[in-house]
């Protein structure tokens, strides 16, 4: 008898996934502008070069502090209204950044970056919303599809940073932040038409007992969060310092922005196949492969300070981040689904971005006090420790099964 399952087409992803992907493409273009220009502008406006990357750090701190509140508000009100409010806050925050640059105020710039960082907590949960909108077996593919929207971010964000001065507001880079405000506002139509399935509010969670029982923070969940934190933190650590290093070597702001563009292409282009790799080989091998690729990028950075080495490091950094972060997302989403609560999603993102915020601030200080090589040596040591921990946990699990 013929196996009809081999002849039937693969199930299609729902329209919600594509709406989230478009919103990801637009909202995801905001961080590259801050990362590529925040340290450069900060080095001019900051009272000390040590604080040059503080605008990037306040952006990350805003994301970190908003992750748990966003997950709690999603429980009560659902995803769509919270996402819409987040996009409006991001629009205001980007406008404040533009005003701060025009006024030459470092404090106002940091305040605006903090505000639009709050919305990135919503943007980060787009991937969980996509995983929730599909059947279990399609979760990895839906997450990858939303992250694939980052390809649009890779083009839109850096190009705004490069070409914004054609629409000068009288002060260098102010128009780039005005472009951020337009990007945040452009996500509103896509979020407005979201129609996510039921079961994401407080009523469902109470019905399933998710709001009452203690969250099952398992060892595998902690490993997923740790891998995601170190992969994202190492990526941010290097990406924050890279524009400063590129410009210090005399390559100019456009070379720095293009390097960030290639980096973001590396972050999201693998999403074409990352989900299928996870379906075939599992999330843990894909996560480990991502960490190894980031480490290889750091090794290449130590071989010299030519533009090709900077860009190669940034591309490998992006690819490794995609593998590690997608794998950890699938693990966190699975733990959240098994617990019947979105609270584990918020907790995971909070821990990840707490680490990321510290990494972005430390990157500027370390680069000023030391060198680009010290940045990459630190990344190699940190990721080596994570790989050792994952390997020891794998051996422990093998002994337990035996």
N, C-alpha and C positions, 0 to 999 in steps of 0.2 A: 504494500500500500504506500502511496506517495505521501511523503511528509509535507503537509500543507504549510507548516510553519516556515519551511525553507523558501516557499514560493510567495508568501505574503510579504508586502512591503513593510519596511520599518515604520513604526508608529511616528506620526508627526508631532512636533512640539507645538503646544498651544500658542495663541497669539500673545498671551501675557509674557512669555519668554522673550519674544521679539520686541515688545514694548520696553521691557526692562533692559534689553540689549541696547536699544537706541538711547534710553536715558543714561545708561552706563557710558556710552560713547561721548555724550555731551558733558555730563557731570564729571566723568573721569578725565576730561581734558583740563580741568581746573588745577589739580595738583601739579602737573608738569610745569605750568606757568610759575607757580610758587617755588617749586624746587629749582628750576633753571634760573630764576631771577631773584628769589628771596635772599639767597646768600650774597648775590652781587649787590643788590640794593642795600641789604643790611650792612655790608662792609663800608658803605658810604654814610649811612644814617646812624649806625650804632655808635654809642659812646666809646666802645672799645672793639677792636677786631675779634676778640674772643667771642663776642655776642653776635657776630655777623649772621649766623644761621638761626638766631632766635625767632625770626618770623616763620621759618619752616617748622621750628619746634613748637611754637604756639599753635600753629595749624594742626600738628600731630596731637598736641595736648587736648585741643578742642575735640578731636575725633575720639581720643581715649576716654575723656570724661563723658561723652554723649552716648557711648555704646550701650551701657547698661540701661540708662533712662530710655533710650530708643526702644530697646527690647521690651521694657516694661510697658511703655505707651502702646507699642504694637499689640501687646496682649489685650489691652483694654479697648483700643479704638480701631484696630486693624492697621494694615500697612499703608493703604493709599493716603489717608489724611495726614499721617505722620510724614510720609515721603513728600507730600505737597508743602507742608509747613517747613520741612528741612530745605527744600529748594528755595523758598522765599527768604529764609534766613541766610542762605548762601549768597543770594542776590544782594542783600543788604551788606553782608560782610565784604564782598568783593568791591562794592561801591565805596565802602569805608577805606579799604586798602588804597584805592585810587586816590581818594581824598588825602589820605596820609602821605602818600608819595608826593602829591602836589604841594602839600604844606611842609614837606621835609620833616615830618614827625615820625620818629621811629616807634613811639608808643602807639600812635593811631594805626600805623601799619600792622603792628603786632595784634592790636585789638581786632582789626578787620580779619586778619588771617585766622585768629581764634574762632571768630563767628562762622566763617565758611568752612572751617574745620569741623564744626558741629554737624554740618550736613553730610560730611563724608562718612559719618557713622551710619546714616541712612543708605548712602550709596554702597557701603560695604555689605549691607544686608540685602541688597538686590539679589545677590547670588543665592542666599538662603530662600528668598521669596520664589525664585525660579525653581529651586529644588523642591519646594513645597507644592508647586503648581503642577507637578507631573508625578507619574507613578514611580515607585521606588527604583525600578530597573533603569529608568531614564534620568535619574538624578544627576549623575556625573556629567551626562551630555548637556543637560539644561544649565548646570553651573558653568561648564566650559563655553556654552553659547553666550551667556551673559558676559563672561570675561572677554569673549571675542569682540564685544563692543569696544574694548580698549584699543583695538586697531584704529578706530576712528579717533579716539583720544590721542593716539600716538601722532597722528597727522595734525589734528586741530590745535592742540595745546601748544606745541613748540612753534608751529607756523604763526600763531597769534603772537607769541613772544618775539619772533623774528621780524614780522612785518607790521607790528602794531605802531611803530614809529612813523609809518606813512600817514597815520591819523593822529598826529601828535596833539597832546593836550597842553603842551608848553613845558612839560617836565619829562625827562627820559623815563620810560617804562610805565608811566601813569595810564596810558591807553591800554596796555596789556591787562591791567587789572579791571579796567572798564570792560574789556572783552570777556573777562571772567564773569562779570555780572550778567552779560548777555547770554553766556553759555548756561548759567544756572537758571535763568528765566526760560530758556528754550526747552528745558526738561519738563516744564509744567504740563504741556499738552499730552505728552506720552504718559506721564504719571496719572493725569486726570482720567484717561481712558482705561486704566488698569481695572480688571475685574477678577480679582483673585478668588479662588474657591473658598468656601466656608471652612471653619475649623481653626482660624488663626486668632480668634478673640478670646477674651477672658472667660466667656461662658463655656466654650468648648474645653478650655484647659481645666476649668473646675469640674466639668462633667467627667473628664478622663482622669481626674485626680492629680494632674500635673502641677497645679498651683498649691496643692496641700502637702505633697510628700517631698521629702528631702531629695535634692538633686543628686543623681548618681554620677558623681565625678570619678570616672574609672581611670585606671592607669593608661589605657589606650587613648582616652580623651586628653589626658595631660600630655602624653607624648605628641599628639596632634597639635595641641596648642603650643608646646615648646618648639616643635619644628616650624610651625607657622611663624612664631615670634622671632626665632633666630633667622629664618629665611627673609622675612619682611624687614627685620631690624638691620640685617647685614646689607640688604639691598638699599634701604634708606640711608644707612651709614655711608656707603660708598657713593650713592647717587647725590647726596647732599654736598659732599666734598668735591665730587668730580668737576662741576662747573668752576669752582674756585681754583682747582688744580690746572684745568685746561687754560683758564685765563692767565694764571700765574706763569704758565709756560709760553705765553705770548700768542695764543691761537685766536683770541677774541671771543666776544659774546655769541656771535652767530655759530661758531664751531661748537661752543658749549651747548647751545640750544639744539643743534643738529645731533650732537651726541646723546642728549636726553631723548630726542625723537627716536633714534635707532634703539636706544635702551627700551623705550616703551613698546616699540614694535616687537622686540624680543620678549617683552612681558606678556603680550597678548596673542601674537601670531600662533604660538603652539596650541592655543585653545581649539584650533581646528581638529586636533587629534588627541589632546590630553585626556579628555573624557573617555575616549575609546581605549587608550592605554591603561587607564585605571580599571575599566571594565574587564580588560584582558589579564592584566598582571597584578592588580590590587593597588590600593592607595599607598601602602608603606614603601614598596620598591620605587614607585614614582616619586614619592617625597624624598627618599634617600638620593635618587639620581639627581633631583633638583639641587640638593645641598652640595653634591659633588661638583656639579657644573658651576655653581657660584664660587666654589673653592678654586676651580681651574681658572676662572676669570681673575681672581685675586692674584694667582701665581703669574699670569700673563702681565698684569699691571706692574709687577715687580721687575719685569725684564727691560723696562725703559719708559720714557715719557714722551714718546711721539704720539701724534694724533691717532694713528692706526691702533696703537696699543690702548689708548683711552677708550676708543670706540669699541674695540673688540671686547674689552673688559665689561663695558656697559651692556653690550648685546648679550654676552653670556650671563651676566647678572640678571637680566630680564628673563631669559629662558629658564634659568635655574629657579627663579622666583615663581614662575608659572607652574612648574611641576610641583614644587614643594607646597605652594599656597593652595593650589587646587586639590591636591591630595589631602591636606589638613582640613580644608573646607568640607570635603565629602565625609571625613571622619567625624567632624564636629556636627554636621547636619544629621548624620546617622545617630549619634548619641542624643541629639535634641529630639529626633523623632521617637526614639525608644523611650525617652523620658516623658514624652507628651507635653513638652514645654519649650518655648523659644528662649527661655532664660539662659540656657547653656550657650546659645549663639552669642548673646550679649556678653556673657562672662568671658567667652573665648576671645571675642574681639577686644574687650577691655584689656585683657592680659597681653594680647598681641600688641596693641597700640600703646600701652604703657611702656613696653620695651622699645617700640619704634620711636616714641617721643624722646626717650632718653638717648637713643642712638643718634638721632638727628642733631640734638644739642651738643652731644659729646664730639660729633664729627667736626663741627666748626672749631671747637677749642683744640682738639687734637691736631687738626691740620695747621692751625696757626702756631701752636707750640712745637709741633714736630714736623711731619712731612706726609706726602701722599703715600710713600712706602709704608709708613707706620699705620695708616688707615687699613691697608690691605693685609698687613701682617696680623693686625687685630682681628680682622674678619676670618682669616685662616685659622687662628687659634680658637675663636668662638665656635666656628662650624666644626672643627675637629672634635671639640668637646661634645657637641650635639651628636655627631656620628658615633662617638664612643658610647654615649648613653643609649642611643637607639640599638646599637649592636649588643650591648650588655642586656638590654630588655629582651631582645630577640633570643639570645641564648637562655635567659631565664625562662621565657615562655616555652622554649623547646624542652628544657629539663622538666618543666611542669607537666607537659604533655606526655613525656616519657614515663 
